[in-house]
Amino acid sequence: MKALRTVIQGLPVKLVGVHATSLPVIMNLRYAPSDPYVVHAAFTTDVDSDKSVEWIIGRDLLIGGLEGPAGEGDVRIWPTGDEGCRDLYILLNPPSGTALIKAPAQEVKAFLQETEAVVPRGAELDHSDFDRLLAHLLSEG
């Protein structure tokens, strides 16, 4: 059986602050076929830093957010701008605070297209490792 590759892409994004201020941030996206429903997004202010804040975002949520407002609760995503020159806003809203990320929609879309080439939408169940998940859940109880 052919081993499927992990898709990784780093994107320059902006952390949007109050009064239209922004801070440049790097968003490292990682998609592993062994966990096919999610995208890991790690945010850091320095390329060489080993300190980052990681979020797990549903792949379908990211795909939906490219087309229109998507999400409830801790993660909300929506596009802005004209077709071909769009930005993607990602609102991360944990109990401890809020972060608004502005990302280039075209680059996020390209990343997601690569993930679909590895594991097509609708085929995630074929790549899920339920034995590993069950063992993990049972070991926590």
Salt bridges, closest charged atoms under 4 A:
ASP35 OD2 - HIS40 NE2 3.78
GLU54 OE2 - ARG30 NH2 3.87
GLU54 OE2 - HIS40 ND1 2.72
ASP60 OD1 - ARG121 NE 3.05
ASP87 OD2 - LYS102 NZ 3.67
GLU114 OE1 - ARG5 NH2 3.32
GLU124 OE2 - ARG59 NH2 2.75
ASP129 OD2 - ARG132 NE 3.72
GLU140 OE2 - HIS136 NE2 2.76
